[in-house]
Amino acid sequence: MSVTVQILRESWADPDLPLPEYQTAGAAGADIVANLPPEIRSQGVTLAPMQRLICPTGLRVAIPDGYEMQIRPRSGLATKHGITLPNTPGTIDSDYRGPLGVALINLGAEDYTIRHGDRVAQAVIAPVIRAAYVLVEALEATDRGEGGFGSTGKR
């Protein structure tokens, strides 16, 4: 199944950088690159440990109705440098038309510099099922019951 995501480049964005793209035939996520404003392209932007920032992509998107764009971390950045997303996965709703930014956090022990054109996240397009929320008097009992965080044991 294929879905078309419309993309608009910001007027200041570098047109030589790629649009989100899949790196392999079996990839679920399309890589998103940092498209830094002209005044900081040469030096990049440095994230200190525990610092957060919104990394610009220079893009705006139109997700088809009934879908969302999930913004997820890149595993290599996370495991090698501690760079991840504080709200993973981030959701881009089908009715949002503002700038596409990627919330990043440095969970590593050292500063990390994001360079213009670096792959910083991946986008996964997923169907959205809307639920009806109904107030009831009681919930159906289950074997698990009220067991929450860690209640199913360790392996």
C-alpha distance (Angstrom), angle and dihedral (degrees) to the residues before:
residue distance angle dihedral
M1 . . .
S2 3.77 . .
V3 3.80 129.7 .
T4 3.80 125.7 -170.0
V5 3.79 119.0 -132.5
Q6 3.79 114.0 -164.8
I7 3.81 114.5 -139.5
L8 3.79 130.8 -161.6
R9 3.81 119.8 -168.5
E10 3.80 116.9 -138.7
S11 3.82 113.5 -115.0
W12 3.83 91.5 -113.4
A13 3.83 95.5 45.3
D14 3.79 122.8 114.4
P15 3.83 106.2 -107.7
D16 3.81 91.4 -159.8
L17 3.82 92.3 69.9
P18 3.80 117.3 91.8
L19 3.76 125.2 -105.4
P20 3.81 114.3 -120.0
E21 3.78 106.3 -59.8
Y22 3.79 140.2 179.3
Q23 3.80 113.1 -117.9
T24 3.82 96.5 -156.3
A25 3.80 136.9 22.5
G26 3.81 91.5 -108.3
A27 3.81 98.2 43.7
A28 3.81 115.1 127.4
G29 3.81 93.5 -165.0
A30 3.79 130.6 56.3
D31 3.81 113.3 -139.7
I32 3.79 117.2 -114.9
V33 3.80 119.7 -154.4
A34 3.79 132.3 -148.2
N35 3.80 109.2 -107.0
L36 3.77 102.3 -169.5
P37 3.81 124.4 -161.6
P38 3.83 113.0 -96.3
E39 3.82 94.0 -107.7
I40 3.85 93.2 61.9
R41 3.82 102.5 30.1
S42 3.79 95.4 102.2
Q43 3.82 97.4 50.4
G44 3.81 100.1 30.9
V45 3.78 122.4 -150.5
T46 3.79 123.1 -73.8
L47 3.79 123.7 -142.8
A48 3.81 114.7 -155.6
P49 3.82 118.6 -150.9
M50 3.83 110.1 -68.6
Q51 3.82 91.5 7.2
R52 3.82 119.1 134.0
L53 3.76 129.8 -157.2
I54 3.77 142.0 163.6
C55 3.79 107.6 -113.3
P56 3.81 112.0 -149.2
T57 3.79 120.3 -129.7
G58 3.80 98.3 -175.6
L59 3.80 89.0 -127.4
R60 3.78 140.9 111.4
V61 3.79 120.0 -165.0
A62 3.79 140.4 -158.7
I63 3.81 110.1 -150.8
P64 3.81 114.3 -161.3
D65 3.79 116.3 -104.6
G66 3.80 110.6 -91.2
Y67 3.83 93.5 33.5
E68 3.80 138.8 83.5
M69 3.79 132.9 -158.1
Q70 3.78 111.6 -127.5
I71 3.80 114.6 -155.1
R72 3.80 110.4 -150.1
P73 3.80 135.9 178.4
R74 3.78 123.0 -99.6
S75 3.79 107.7 -115.2
G76 3.81 94.6 -139.7
L77 3.81 93.3 55.3
A78 3.79 91.0 46.5
T79 3.80 97.6 48.2
K80 3.80 99.0 37.3
H81 3.81 100.8 37.5
G82 3.83 109.3 10.2
I83 3.81 92.3 -114.7
T84 3.79 109.7 146.9
L85 3.79 142.8 135.4
P86 3.81 119.3 -83.8
N87 3.82 91.1 -150.4
T88 3.76 102.0 39.9
P89 2.85 120.6 -155.0
G90 3.77 96.5 27.1
T91 3.79 113.7 -159.6
I92 3.78 126.0 -137.4
D93 3.80 107.0 -164.4
S94 3.79 122.8 -141.6
D95 3.82 92.1 -114.3
Y96 3.84 96.6 51.0
R97 3.80 115.1 106.8
G98 3.81 102.9 167.8
P99 3.79 128.2 106.9
L100 3.79 116.1 -54.6
G101 3.78 106.2 -123.8
V102 3.79 127.9 172.1
A103 3.80 117.2 -137.1
L104 3.81 106.8 -139.2
I105 3.80 133.0 -176.7
N106 3.78 130.1 -170.9
L107 3.81 108.5 -135.1
G108 3.80 90.3 168.1
A109 3.79 128.1 101.8
E110 3.82 96.2 -116.7
D111 3.79 138.3 53.7
Y112 3.79 113.9 -90.5
T113 3.80 124.5 -157.9
I114 3.79 119.8 -146.9
R115 3.78 109.8 -150.6
H116 3.78 128.2 -153.6
G117 3.82 106.7 -87.1
D118 3.82 96.6 18.9
R119 3.79 115.6 143.7
V120 3.81 102.4 -115.8
A121 3.81 106.2 167.3
Q122 3.78 144.2 -7.2
A123 3.78 131.7 -117.7
V124 3.79 123.0 -139.4
I125 3.81 119.7 -171.0
A126 3.80 111.8 -145.0
P127 3.81 135.9 174.9
V128 3.79 117.2 -107.9
I129 3.77 122.5 -139.2
R130 3.79 113.7 -162.2
A131 3.78 116.6 -146.2
A132 3.77 132.9 -153.1
Y133 3.81 111.9 -128.8
V134 3.80 112.9 -145.2
L135 3.80 127.9 -176.0
V136 3.84 112.8 -131.4
E137 3.82 135.9 -179.8
A138 3.83 95.1 -123.0
L139 3.80 140.9 0.8
E140 3.80 126.1 -122.8
A141 3.83 112.1 -96.4
T142 3.83 119.3 -114.4
D143 3.81 134.8 -172.7
R144 3.80 89.9 -107.9
G145 3.77 94.7 48.8
E146 3.80 114.3 170.2
G147 3.82 95.6 -14.8
G148 3.78 106.9 135.3
F149 3.79 138.2 167.4
G150 3.82 108.8 18.5
S151 3.80 93.8 -8.5
T152 3.81 95.0 127.4
G153 3.82 92.4 62.9
K154 3.79 137.7 -119.4
R155 3.76 131.2 -67.7
